[in-house]
Amino acid sequence: MLILARDNGWETAYASNILQTINLPQISIHPGYQLKVYTLGRFQVSRGSQEISPKGWSREKTRQLFQLLVTFRKTPLEREQIYEHLWPGADPAVSQRNFKVALNTLFNVLEPLRKPGSDSAYVFRDGSTYRLRPGADLWLDVEVFVKAIQTAEDLSASQPDQATTYFEEAISLYQGEYLPDTRYESWAAAEREHLAVLFLRVADRLCDIYVSDQRYEETIDLCYRILNQDNCWERAYRHLMIVYDRLGNHGQVARTYQRCQQTLMDELSVFPSDETEKLFLKLTANIKT
């Protein structure tokens, strides 16, 4: 009703204000529910409160088509690009037929009550290009993750405590790598790497904050999350050594350094940096004295 009122000049300002308040200022079609999409550490989609089960996608290429549109959400994709991503090397006629089936199935999965031939609330077609509809009522964890980081960075100088809250929100959203079930699909690789780097950067920054605030247990937990993502991230080892030293756990200081040394040699054939080496020597010197 709000969309209808706004578009037909019935209390336009009032309707537009409400749509702005609920973060849907550009919406043009609404199916009666929000689509909620999780991509970090798992892939899960809900229509309102109803989860779409793995079998609910009907076919693998339907699920992958939606994941592809999510991955390239800011870039309209030509049909031929979609063909090449999902059916590489296939005959064009076969790709066209497969795409038509996958797209129609996707419409039915996302909007079971949509009238045939009507516009989709979530998939937007413009000529031969396809993308997620701009302004749709769609909650996407990666978008919230990135926005939380941007907000935190904007607030870091003027409101550091509030910035920390947003950094923590971002970290809590990152439950693992992007779309883990597409690990071997080349079209998801760039987004996966970009988001992983963002997580590592923010987690590292949050570790600095936690150490300064003497939040040692949280530092330890976050460092191990970092190392689970990238076991060659030296700053995580340094944070751990500092925290274990402050907690008086000197054995763990030595074991952490040894793990760092062994991992870097095994993975990269390099020794720890001078900064890591000097920190370890300083901490162990404190133990001896």
Secondary structure, 3 states (H helix, E strand, C coil): CHHHHHHCCCCHHHHHHHHHHCCCCCCCCCCCCCEEEECECCCEEEECCEECCHHHHCCHHHHHHHHHHHHCCCCCEEHHHHHHHHCCCCCHHHHHHHHHHHHHHHHHHHCCCCCCCCCCCCEEEECCEEEECCCCCEEEHHHHHHHHHHHHHHHCCCCHHHHHHHHHHHHHHCCCCECHHHCCCHHHHHHHHHHHHHHHHHHHHHHHHHHHCCCHHHHHHHHHHHHHHCCCCHHHHHHHHHHHHHCCCHHHHHHHHHHHHHHHHHHHCCCCCHHHHHHHHHHHHHHHC
